[in-house]
Amino acid sequence: MTAKIIDGKAFAEALRIRIANHVDRLKSQHGITPGLAVVIVGTDPASQVYVSSKAKQTAEVGMNSFKHELPADVLEAELLSLIAALNADPAVHGILVQMPVPKHIDPNKVIETIDPAKDVDCFTPANVGKVQIGLPGPVSCTPLGCLMLLRDELGSLEGKNAVIIGRSNLVGKPMMQLLLRDNCTVTVAHSRTQNLPEVVRAADIVIAAVGRPQMIKGDWIKPGAVVIDVGINRVDAPERGEGKTRLVGDVDFAAAAENAAAITPVPGGVGPMTIACLLANTITTASLINGLVPPSDLTA
Ligand SMILES: Nc1nc(=O)c2c([nH]1)NC[C@@H]1CN(c3ccc(C(=O)N[C@@H](CCC(=O)O)C(=O)O)cc3)C=[N+]21
């Protein structure tokens, strides 16, 4: 079998068109222009590129985009007071502080300071709790993107055996909640799991979120499984020339594609969905802040 390649880039483009339509509706019917503020501390080149593409896509769907660049040595108190100002600004419906922040800044203090009503990353305890019990609100961007791709591929996820590899607060744990809400049987495997290949071989749905290049081998994939690769790892690619690199996922893509029914590529799979879901969450928070019901096609 050779797997269908799930085109996350195309899915994200289609999602952004739906988002743009919701922006138009909020503007024309309610006089609301959703606004997303992105805060970046320091000048890490990878982070810069990534933040620019967020700002560009935010503007393209018709939202207001606010970008705040702070020097790498900014005082923690200064960052926290910027967040407080964004919390109070009625033009801002979403706040994202690009992670990681420099070592002298406590990320937990940053997250605690963000108003949960504007927490489009779904990092605050209040919103993590809402996802767990199924209340409306923003949903972690990467897991939401994975869920949308899975529903599109499989229709109902009910009764599927889903194995998540990785237990981070960012991906593994929120993914577990979302799959459970969709009636999967969920296993969360991690670095201490015994017989990982056997655990993965039982999966109808594999979510790879470990952050180790090509760790999940092709012969671990059950024939017909759907594989979602969350990993984005930059590795050396001497075959492309001296000093060149390329992006690979957490799954050995070519070998896994021999067994899977469908698989996401890296790049062009989950990554573009993460950014589109950030915009989707900004529609959700802008709606809730204004007492409106958030659109059901943009959330879990
Ligand atoms: N507060 C916060 N929220 C985040 O959501 C957040 C963050 N901080 N810090 C950094 C990580 C990383 N992240 C990515 C999203 C999309 C791609 C993406 O679109 N990747 C392209 C490839 C891009 C390339 O070529 O480098 C792809 O997979 O096709 C990558 C990385 C969000 N993050």
The ligand as an SDF file (V2000), in Angstrom:
LIG
                    3D

 33 36  0  0  0  0  0  0  0  0999 V2000
    3.3010   30.9340   21.7300 N   0  0  0  0  0  0  0  0  0  0  0  0
    3.6680   30.1070   20.7330 C   0  0  0  0  0  0  0  0  0  0  0  0
    2.7190   29.4740   19.9910 N   0  0  0  0  0  0  0  0  0  0  0  0
    3.0810   28.6410   18.9730 C   0  0  0  0  0  0  0  0  0  0  0  0
    2.1990   28.0550   18.2940 O   0  0  0  0  0  0  0  0  0  0  0  0
    4.4750   28.4540   18.6840 C   0  0  0  0  0  0  0  0  0  0  0  0
    5.4070   29.1450   19.4840 C   0  0  0  0  0  0  0  0  0  0  0  0
    4.9790   29.9280   20.5050 N   0  0  0  0  0  0  0  0  0  0  0  0
    6.7370   29.0130   19.2620 N   0  0  0  0  0  0  0  0  0  0  0  0
    7.2450   28.2570   18.1280 C   0  0  0  0  0  0  0  0  0  0  0  0
    6.3200   27.1230   17.7740 C   0  0  0  0  0  0  0  0  0  0  0  0
    6.5770   26.5370   16.4080 C   0  0  0  0  0  0  0  0  0  0  0  0
    5.3580   26.7020   15.6490 N   0  0  0  0  0  0  0  0  0  0  0  0
    5.2500   26.4180   14.2800 C   0  0  0  0  0  0  0  0  0  0  0  0
    4.1090   26.6190   13.5600 C   0  0  0  0  0  0  0  0  0  0  0  0
    4.0430   26.4000   12.1950 C   0  0  0  0  0  0  0  0  0  0  0  0
    5.1480   25.9470   11.4970 C   0  0  0  0  0  0  0  0  0  0  0  0
    5.0680   25.7280   10.0340 C   0  0  0  0  0  0  0  0  0  0  0  0
    4.1740   26.2030    9.3530 O   0  0  0  0  0  0  0  0  0  0  0  0
    6.0300   24.9740    9.4440 N   0  0  0  0  0  0  0  0  0  0  0  0
    6.1300   24.7220    8.0090 C   0  0  0  0  0  0  0  0  0  0  0  0
    7.5680   24.7680    7.5680 C   0  0  0  0  0  0  0  0  0  0  0  0
    8.2210   26.0870    7.8150 C   0  0  0  0  0  0  0  0  0  0  0  0
    9.6860   26.0770    7.4040 C   0  0  0  0  0  0  0  0  0  0  0  0
    9.9520   25.7820    6.2140 O   0  0  0  0  0  0  0  0  0  0  0  0
   10.5390   26.3460    8.2670 O   0  0  0  0  0  0  0  0  0  0  0  0
    5.6090   23.3330    7.6740 C   0  0  0  0  0  0  0  0  0  0  0  0
    5.6120   22.4610    8.5530 O   0  0  0  0  0  0  0  0  0  0  0  0
    5.2120   23.1360    6.5370 O   0  0  0  0  0  0  0  0  0  0  0  0
    6.3020   25.7150   12.2030 C   0  0  0  0  0  0  0  0  0  0  0  0
    6.3570   25.9420   13.5810 C   0  0  0  0  0  0  0  0  0  0  0  0
    4.4490   27.3450   16.4420 C   0  0  0  0  0  0  0  0  0  0  0  0
    4.9480   27.6270   17.6610 N   0  0  0  0  0  0  0  0  0  0  0  0
  1  2  1  0
  2  3  2  0
  2  8  1  0
  3  4  1  0
  4  5  2  0
  4  6  1  0
  6  7  2  0
  6 33  1  0
  7  8  1  0
  7  9  1  0
  9 10  1  0
 10 11  1  0
 11 12  1  0
 11 33  1  0
 12 13  1  0
 13 14  1  0
 13 32  1  0
 14 15  1  0
 14 31  2  0
 15 16  2  0
 16 17  1  0
 17 18  1  0
 17 30  2  0
 18 19  2  0
 18 20  1  0
 20 21  1  0
 21 22  1  0
 21 27  1  0
 22 23  1  0
 23 24  1  0
 24 25  2  0
 24 26  1  0
 27 28  2  0
 27 29  1  0
 30 31  1  0
 32 33  2  0
M  CHG  1  33   1
M  END
$$$$
